[in-house]
């Protein structure tokens, strides 16, 4: 049975709505890139909160993400569907929190590019996790490791510049 990815599927269950990034995952072109962009307004919405509250929200996004990504992948009968973009949203959201407190547009752009490069390229161990860790945890974890590598490069660049 083929599951159609459409508005009906998106609205069928709250897990699908979240996992598909409020509809961003339905994009025919570059759903992961579109999903990553959704992390920016989410971050800007909580920008003035304390670091502790931001981290708690990121932790909530992670725990919820493991659950909703697992449910949606199971419903779609695919290990890691490209339409699931909550992993990109939450990993990039966490990156912005870690790179905080004084991000400007150019720095957000740098972080965005670095994250997308590592998420698409998937060097080891990201590729290993992508292939060998299943379910919602695997869907989320490879993006969090990509975010970690992107942050290492970002902070190294910042250190070299200053």
Secondary structure, DSSP 8 states (H G I E B T S, - for coil): -----SHHHHHH-HHHHHHTGGGGGG-SS-HHHHHHHHHHHHHHHTTTS-HHHHHHHHHHHHHHHHHHHHHHHHHHT-SS-TT--HHHHHHHHHHHHHH-SS--HHHHHHHHHHHHHHHHH--TTHHHHHHH--HHHHHHHHHHHHHHHHHHHHHHHHHHH-
